[in-house]
Amino acid sequence: VLWPRAILHGAANPIWIRTAGEADVARLAGYFEGLSCAARYNRLMGAVGNLSKIARDCLTRARRGDSFTLVAEWHAHGRTAVIAEASYGFDAREQRGEFAISVSDHFQCHRLGSTMLRALQSRAISLGCLDLFGETLNDNEKMKRLARKAGFGFGRTSDWRAMRFDKRLA
C-alpha cells in the first residue's frame, strides 16, 4: 500500500504510508525508541527493553500472508523518518484481525492516526477480514478516542489494565 498523495494537508513536507518489510527493522526500532516513554508504554502496553526484537517481530510476522505492518514516513531535508506505524495480524483462534497503532508524539492530534487506521482497515478488508479488534490500556485516552471515532465498540479483556475494542468491517 502506498497512498498516492501526501497525508497531512498543509504539511511542509510530504508524508506517505507504505507497507513495511524486513529491511525496515532498524528504522522501526528507531521509531519505537524515539517515542516518548508514555507513548511507547501505551503502544507496547508495558515497559519493553529490546525494541529491535519488537520491530523484528512486527515485520517477521508480515512475511505471512495474514499479517502486515504499515509505516507513515515523513520526507524532509533529504532524509526519511518513520512517524507512525500500524500492525495487523489475523488471530485464527478468534477468527478476526487484531491491530496495534502508534503515532510519534510530534505528529499526534493531526489525524494521522485516523488515516493509518483507515489504511489498515482497507488492507484488512482486502485480505478478507470482516472483524477487527484491538486492546489498549484503560488510561490511554487518545487511543480510546481514536477507536470511538472510528466506530469501534468497547468491552473488557482478561487483563485488568486494558480494554478491548471491536468493529465489524463489512
Accessible surface in RSA format (square Angstrom, percent):
REM  Atomic radii and reference values for relative SASA: ProtOr
REM  Chains: A
REM  Algorithm: Lee & Richards
REM  Probe-radius: 1.40
REM  Slices: 20
REM RES _ NUM      All-atoms   Total-Side   Main-Chain    Non-polar    All polar
REM                ABS   REL    ABS   REL    ABS   REL    ABS   REL    ABS   REL
RES VAL A   1    73.10  48.1  34.35  31.1  38.74  93.4  45.64  39.7  27.46  74.5
RES LEU A   2   119.90  66.8  96.78  69.2  23.12  58.1  96.78  68.0  23.12  62.2
RES TRP A   3    48.86  19.6  47.37  22.9   1.49   3.5  46.56  24.8   2.29   3.7
RES PRO A   4   122.56  89.3  91.41  83.3  31.15 113.2 100.38  82.9  22.18 137.9
RES ARG A   5   124.76  52.4 121.39  61.9   3.37   8.0  57.61  78.7  67.15  40.7
RES ALA A   6    40.85  37.6  33.47  51.7   7.38  16.8  33.47  47.1   7.38  19.6
RES ILE A   7    10.64   6.1   1.82   1.4   8.82  21.3   1.84   1.3   8.79  23.9
RES LEU A   8    25.92  14.4  21.27  15.2   4.65  11.7  22.66  15.9   3.26   8.8
RES HIS A   9   160.78  87.9 128.13  89.1  32.65  83.5  91.54  94.3  69.24  80.6
RES GLY A  10    85.39 105.3   0.00   N/A  85.39 105.3  43.76 120.1  41.63  93.2
RES ALA A  11    44.16  40.6  11.52  17.8  32.63  74.2  21.84  30.8  22.32  59.1
RES ALA A  12   102.43  94.2  58.84  90.8  43.59  99.2  69.93  98.5  32.50  86.1
RES ASN A  13    38.55  26.6  37.47  36.2   1.09   2.6   0.98   2.4  37.57  36.3
RES PRO A  14    52.64  38.4  49.21  44.9   3.43  12.5  51.98  42.9   0.66   4.1
RES ILE A  15     0.56   0.3   0.12   0.1   0.44   1.1   0.12   0.1   0.44   1.2
RES TRP A  16    68.17  27.4  68.08  33.0   0.08   0.2  60.46  32.2   7.70  12.5
RES ILE A  17     0.00   0.0   0.00   0.0   0.00   0.0   0.00   0.0   0.00   0.0
RES ARG A  18    54.89  23.0  54.89  28.0   0.00   0.0  32.99  45.1  21.90  13.3
RES THR A  19    45.86  32.6  32.67  33.1  13.19  31.4  32.14  43.2  13.72  20.7
RES ALA A  20     4.38   4.0   0.02   0.0   4.37   9.9   0.15   0.2   4.23  11.2
RES GLY A  21    32.43  40.0   0.00   N/A  32.43  40.0  30.87  84.7   1.56   3.5
RES GLU A  22    87.26  50.1  72.19  54.6  15.07  35.9  28.67  55.4  58.59  47.8
RES ALA A  23   103.96  95.6  65.29 100.8  38.66  88.0  78.18 110.1  25.78  68.3
RES ASP A  24    11.81   8.3  11.81  11.8   0.00   0.0   1.15   2.7  10.65  10.6
RES VAL A  25    32.05  21.1  31.78  28.8   0.27   0.6  31.78  27.6   0.27   0.7
RES ALA A  26    81.13  74.6  66.22 102.2  14.91  33.9  71.58 100.8   9.55  25.3
RES ARG A  27    93.29  39.2  81.59  41.6  11.70  27.8  46.01  62.9  47.28  28.7
RES LEU A  28     0.37   0.2   0.31   0.2   0.06   0.1   0.31   0.2   0.06   0.2
RES ALA A  29    10.50   9.7   9.88  15.2   0.62   1.4  10.18  14.3   0.32   0.9
RES GLY A  30    40.85  50.4   0.00   N/A  40.85  50.4  30.79  84.5  10.06  22.5
RES TYR A  31    14.12   6.6   3.36   1.9  10.75  28.0  11.67   8.8   2.44   3.0
RES PHE A  32     0.00   0.0   0.00   0.0   0.00   0.0   0.00   0.0   0.00   0.0
RES GLU A  33   125.58  72.1 113.29  85.7  12.29  29.3  29.37  56.8  96.21  78.5
RES GLY A  34    64.62  79.7   0.00   N/A  64.62  79.7  35.65  97.8  28.96  64.9
RES LEU A  35     5.73   3.2   0.34   0.2   5.39  13.5   0.47   0.3   5.26  14.1
RES SER A  36    47.18  39.9  34.66  46.3  12.52  28.8  43.97  93.6   3.20   4.5
RES CYS A  37    98.25  74.3  89.45  99.8   8.80  20.7  36.80  93.2  61.45  66.3
RES ALA A  38    69.59  64.0  58.99  91.0  10.60  24.1  67.14  94.6   2.45   6.5
RES ALA A  39    14.28  13.1   6.12   9.4   8.17  18.6  11.63  16.4   2.66   7.0
RES ARG A  40    49.58  20.8  49.58  25.3   0.00   0.0   5.27   7.2  44.32  26.9
RES TYR A  41    97.57  45.6  95.55  54.4   2.02   5.3  66.50  50.0  31.07  38.3
RES ASN A  42    43.51  30.0  39.65  38.3   3.86   9.3   5.62  13.5  37.89  36.6
RES ARG A  43    34.90  14.7  20.86  10.6  14.04  33.4   8.76  12.0  26.15  15.8
RES LEU A  44    28.81  16.0   5.92   4.2  22.89  57.5   9.93   7.0  18.88  50.8
RES MET A  45    43.91  22.7  35.84  23.7   8.07  19.2  18.42  15.7  25.49  33.8
RES GLY A  46    13.90  17.1   0.00   N/A  13.90  17.1  12.98  35.6   0.92   2.1
RES ALA A  47    99.73  91.7  62.91  97.1  36.82  83.7  69.43  97.8  30.30  80.3
RES VAL A  48    52.27  34.4  26.28  23.8  25.98  62.6  31.81  27.6  20.45  55.5
RES GLY A  49    80.31  99.0   0.00   N/A  80.31  99.0  42.30 116.1  38.01  85.1
RES ASN A  50    86.11  59.4  77.27  74.7   8.84  21.3  30.67  73.8  55.44  53.6
RES LEU A  51    23.28  13.0  19.95  14.3   3.33   8.4  19.95  14.0   3.33   9.0
RES SER A  52    48.10  40.6  46.39  61.9   1.71   3.9  14.46  30.8  33.64  47.1
RES LYS A  53   101.72  49.6 101.72  62.4   0.00   0.0  74.58  67.1  27.14  28.9
RES ILE A  54    42.62  24.3  42.36  31.6   0.26   0.6  42.43  30.6   0.20   0.5
RES ALA A  55     0.00   0.0   0.00   0.0   0.00   0.0   0.00   0.0   0.00   0.0
RES ARG A  56   113.65  47.7 113.65  57.9   0.00   0.0  45.84  62.7  67.81  41.1
RES ASP A  57    48.89  34.2  46.94  46.7   1.95   4.6  12.92  30.4  35.97  35.9
RES CYS A  58     7.11   5.4   3.88   4.3   3.23   7.6   0.14   0.4   6.97   7.5
RES LEU A  59     0.95   0.5   0.25   0.2   0.70   1.8   0.25   0.2   0.70   1.9
RES THR A  60    46.98  33.4  44.79  45.4   2.20   5.2  37.42  50.3   9.57  14.5
RES ARG A  61   107.32  45.1 105.48  53.8   1.84   4.4  36.73  50.2  70.58  42.8
RES ALA A  62    24.57  22.6   7.34  11.3  17.23  39.2   7.76  10.9  16.81  44.5
RES ARG A  63   160.78  67.5 123.24  62.8  37.54  89.4  54.78  74.9 106.00  64.2
RES ARG A  64   123.72  51.9 114.73  58.5   8.99  21.4  68.43  93.5  55.29  33.5
RES GLY A  65    67.89  83.7   0.00   N/A  67.89  83.7  45.51 124.9  22.38  50.1
RES ASP A  66    53.49  37.5  48.49  48.3   5.01  11.8  27.50  64.7  25.99  25.9
RES SER A  67     6.47   5.5   1.38   1.8   5.09  11.7   1.38   2.9   5.09   7.1
RES PHE A  68     3.18   1.6   1.72   1.1   1.46   3.8   1.85   1.1   1.33   3.8
RES THR A  69     0.39   0.3   0.39   0.4   0.00   0.0   0.00   0.0   0.39   0.6
RES LEU A  70     0.00   0.0   0.00   0.0   0.00   0.0   0.00   0.0   0.00   0.0
RES VAL A  71     0.74   0.5   0.74   0.7   0.00   0.0   0.74   0.6   0.00   0.0
RES ALA A  72     0.00   0.0   0.00   0.0   0.00   0.0   0.00   0.0   0.00   0.0
RES GLU A  73     9.55   5.5   9.55   7.2   0.00   0.0   0.02   0.0   9.54   7.8
RES TRP A  74    74.47  29.9  73.52  35.6   0.95   2.2  70.23  37.4   4.24   6.9
RES HIS A  75    56.44  30.8  53.57  37.2   2.87   7.3  41.40  42.7  15.05  17.5
RES ALA A  76    10.54   9.7   3.86   6.0   6.69  15.2   6.58   9.3   3.97  10.5
RES HIS A  77   175.59  96.0 133.14  92.5  42.45 108.6 104.78 108.0  70.81  82.4
RES GLY A  78    88.37 109.0   0.00   N/A  88.37 109.0  45.61 125.2  42.77  95.8
RES ARG A  79   187.90  78.9 180.43  92.0   7.46  17.8  64.04  87.5 123.85  75.1
RES THR A  80    49.53  35.2  26.82  27.2  22.70  54.1   8.36  11.2  41.17  62.2
RES ALA A  81    47.55  43.7  42.30  65.3   5.25  11.9  47.33  66.6   0.22   0.6
RES VAL A  82    16.45  10.8   2.49   2.3  13.95  33.6   2.49   2.2  13.95  37.8
RES ILE A  83     6.57   3.7   6.57   4.9   0.00   0.0   6.57   4.7   0.00   0.0
RES ALA A  84     0.00   0.0   0.00   0.0   0.00   0.0   0.00   0.0   0.00   0.0
RES GLU A  85     0.00   0.0   0.00   0.0   0.00   0.0   0.00   0.0   0.00   0.0
RES ALA A  86     0.01   0.0   0.01   0.0   0.00   0.0   0.01   0.0   0.00   0.0
RES SER A  87    11.41   9.6  10.25  13.7   1.16   2.7  10.48  22.3   0.93   1.3
RES TYR A  88    10.13   4.7   2.71   1.5   7.42  19.3   3.07   2.3   7.06   8.7
RES GLY A  89    19.15  23.6   0.00   N/A  19.15  23.6  15.58  42.8   3.57   8.0
RES PHE A  90    63.40  31.7  50.18  31.1  13.23  34.4  50.43  30.6  12.97  37.1
RES ASP A  91    32.44  22.7  25.21  25.1   7.23  17.1  12.41  29.2  20.03  20.0
RES ALA A  92    71.37  65.6  60.08  92.7  11.29  25.7  60.37  85.0  11.00  29.1
RES ARG A  93   201.92  84.8 165.18  84.2  36.75  87.5  85.53 116.9 116.39  70.5
RES GLU A  94    52.10  29.9  32.22  24.4  19.89  47.4  12.50  24.2  39.61  32.3
RES GLN A  95   120.61  67.4 105.36  77.0  15.25  36.3  50.05 106.5  70.56  53.5
RES ARG A  96    58.01  24.4  57.45  29.3   0.56   1.3   1.63   2.2  56.39  34.2
RES GLY A  97     0.00   0.0   0.00   N/A   0.00   0.0   0.00   0.0   0.00   0.0
RES GLU A  98    72.65  41.7  70.76  53.5   1.89   4.5  12.99  25.1  59.66  48.7
RES PHE A  99     8.29   4.1   0.55   0.3   7.74  20.1   2.77   1.7   5.52  15.8
RES ALA A 100    33.32  30.6  26.86  41.5   6.46  14.7  32.89  46.3   0.44   1.2
RES ILE A 101    16.27   9.3   3.70   2.8  12.57  30.3   3.70   2.7  12.57  34.1
RES SER A 102    12.14  10.3   4.54   6.1   7.60  17.5  12.14  25.9   0.00   0.0
RES VAL A 103    15.69  10.3  11.83  10.7   3.86   9.3  11.83  10.3   3.86  10.5
RES SER A 104    20.40  17.2  20.40  27.2   0.00   0.0  19.18  40.8   1.22   1.7
RES ASP A 105    64.01  44.8  47.86  47.6  16.15  38.2  32.16  75.7  31.84  31.8
RES HIS A 106   143.66  78.5 123.90  86.1  19.76  50.5  86.45  89.1  57.20  66.6
RES PHE A 107    19.91  10.0  19.67  12.2   0.24   0.6  19.67  11.9   0.24   0.7
RES GLN A 108    37.51  21.0  28.47  20.8   9.04  21.5  13.15  28.0  24.36  18.5
RES CYS A 109   109.89  83.1  61.84  69.0  48.05 112.9  42.66 108.1  67.23  72.5
RES HIS A 110   100.64  55.0  88.11  61.2  12.53  32.1  55.65  57.4  44.99  52.4
RES ARG A 111   191.30  80.3 180.73  92.1  10.56  25.1  65.43  89.4 125.87  76.3
RES LEU A 112     0.75   0.4   0.19   0.1   0.57   1.4   0.19   0.1   0.57   1.5
RES GLY A 113    11.38  14.0   0.00   N/A  11.38  14.0   6.86  18.8   4.52  10.1
RES SER A 114    30.77  26.0  27.98  37.3   2.79   6.4  12.98  27.6  17.80  24.9
RES THR A 115    10.20   7.3  10.20  10.3   0.00   0.0   3.31   4.4   6.89  10.4
RES MET A 116     0.00   0.0   0.00   0.0   0.00   0.0   0.00   0.0   0.00   0.0
RES LEU A 117     1.29   0.7   1.29   0.9   0.00   0.0   1.29   0.9   0.00   0.0
RES ARG A 118   129.75  54.5 124.83  63.6   4.91  11.7  61.88  84.6  67.87  41.1
RES ALA A 119     1.79   1.6   0.00   0.0   1.79   4.1   0.86   1.2   0.93   2.5
RES LEU A 120     0.20   0.1   0.20   0.1   0.00   0.0   0.20   0.1   0.00   0.0
RES GLN A 121    16.66   9.3  16.66  12.2   0.00   0.0   8.01  17.1   8.64   6.6
RES SER A 122    70.16  59.3  60.93  81.3   9.23  21.3  27.19  57.9  42.97  60.2
RES ARG A 123    56.94  23.9  53.21  27.1   3.73   8.9  11.23  15.3  45.71  27.7
RES ALA A 124     0.00   0.0   0.00   0.0   0.00   0.0   0.00   0.0   0.00   0.0
RES ILE A 125    79.11  45.0  70.12  52.2   8.99  21.7  70.15  50.5   8.96  24.3
RES SER A 126    86.48  73.1  45.08  60.2  41.40  95.4  49.73 105.9  36.75  51.5
RES LEU A 127    80.89  45.0  45.79  32.8  35.10  88.2  50.97  35.8  29.92  80.5
RES GLY A 128    54.87  67.7   0.00   N/A  54.87  67.7  33.43  91.7  21.44  48.0
RES CYS A 129     3.24   2.5   0.74   0.8   2.50   5.9   2.64   6.7   0.61   0.7
RES LEU A 130    79.97  44.5  75.62  54.1   4.35  10.9  75.62  53.1   4.35  11.7
RES ASP A 131    28.23  19.8  27.24  27.1   1.00   2.4   0.24   0.6  27.99  27.9
RES LEU A 132     0.00   0.0   0.00   0.0   0.00   0.0   0.00   0.0   0.00   0.0
RES PHE A 133     7.14   3.6   7.14   4.4   0.00   0.0   7.14   4.3   0.00   0.0
RES GLY A 134     0.17   0.2   0.00   N/A   0.17   0.2   0.17   0.5   0.00   0.0
RES GLU A 135    64.44  37.0  45.60  34.5  18.84  44.9   4.52   8.7  59.92  48.9
RES THR A 136     2.73   1.9   2.07   2.1   0.66   1.6   1.57   2.1   1.16   1.8
RES LEU A 137     7.28   4.1   7.28   5.2   0.00   0.0   7.28   5.1   0.00   0.0
RES ASN A 138    62.49  43.1  58.16  56.2   4.33  10.4  29.98  72.1  32.52  31.4
RES ASP A 139   112.61  78.9  92.45  92.0  20.16  47.7  43.21 101.7  69.40  69.2
RES ASN A 140    16.26  11.2  14.55  14.1   1.71   4.1   1.71   4.1  14.55  14.1
RES GLU A 141    97.37  55.9  93.76  70.9   3.62   8.6  49.25  95.3  48.13  39.3
RES LYS A 142   107.90  52.6 101.63  62.4   6.27  14.9  68.84  62.0  39.06  41.6
RES MET A 143    21.81  11.3  18.53  12.3   3.28   7.8  12.70  10.8   9.12  12.1
RES LYS A 144    27.07  13.2  27.07  16.6   0.00   0.0   4.80   4.3  22.27  23.7
RES ARG A 145   108.89  45.7 108.73  55.4   0.16   0.4  38.55  52.7  70.34  42.6
RES LEU A 146    27.01  15.0  23.58  16.9   3.43   8.6  26.35  18.5   0.66   1.8
RES ALA A 147     0.00   0.0   0.00   0.0   0.00   0.0   0.00   0.0   0.00   0.0
RES ARG A 148   140.41  59.0 128.65  65.6  11.76  28.0  62.75  85.8  77.66  47.1
RES LYS A 149   160.90  78.5 122.04  74.9  38.86  92.5  82.00  73.8  78.90  84.0
RES ALA A 150    23.86  21.9   8.77  13.5  15.08  34.3  20.56  29.0   3.30   8.7
RES GLY A 151    52.94  65.3   0.00   N/A  52.94  65.3  32.26  88.5  20.68  46.3
RES PHE A 152     9.77   4.9   0.00   0.0   9.77  25.4   0.14   0.1   9.62  27.5
RES GLY A 153    42.33  52.2   0.00   N/A  42.33  52.2  39.01 107.0   3.32   7.4
RES PHE A 154    70.73  35.4  31.24  19.4  39.49 102.8  32.81  19.9  37.93 108.5
RES GLY A 155    33.05  40.8   0.00   N/A  33.05  40.8  31.25  85.8   1.80   4.0
RES ARG A 156   223.13  93.7 199.77 101.8  23.36  55.6  74.30 101.5 148.83  90.2
RES THR A 157    31.69  22.5   3.51   3.6  28.17  67.1  13.87  18.6  17.81  26.9
RES SER A 158   129.80 109.7  82.36 109.9  47.44 109.3  59.23 126.1  70.57  98.9
RES ASP A 159    42.63  29.9  34.97  34.8   7.66  18.1  25.94  61.0  16.70  16.7
RES TRP A 160   214.42  86.0 191.91  92.9  22.51  52.9 179.25  95.6  35.17  57.1
RES ARG A 161    77.57  32.6  72.68  37.0   4.89  11.7  35.38  48.4  42.19  25.6
RES ALA A 162     6.97   6.4   0.00   0.0   6.97  15.9   0.00   0.0   6.97  18.5
RES MET A 163    40.26  20.8  40.26  26.6   0.00   0.0  40.26  34.2   0.00   0.0
RES ARG A 164    37.38  15.7  37.38  19.1   0.00   0.0  13.07  17.9  24.31  14.7
RES PHE A 165     2.24   1.1   2.24   1.4   0.00   0.0   2.24   1.4   0.00   0.0
RES ASP A 166    43.00  30.1  38.72  38.5   4.28  10.1  24.34  57.3  18.67  18.6
RES LYS A 167    53.68  26.2  46.00  28.2   7.68  18.3  32.51  29.3  21.17  22.5
RES ARG A 168   140.67  59.1 118.26  60.3  22.41  53.4  55.28  75.5  85.39  51.8
RES LEU A 169    25.83  14.4   2.64   1.9  23.19  58.3   4.05   2.8  21.77  58.6
RES ALA A 170    82.81  76.1  31.52  48.6  51.29 116.7  69.40  97.7  13.41  35.5
END  Absolute sums over single chains surface
CHAIN  1 A     9071.0       6855.1       2215.9       4924.3       4146.7
END  Absolute sums over all chains
TOTAL          9071.0       6855.1       2215.9       4924.3       4146.7
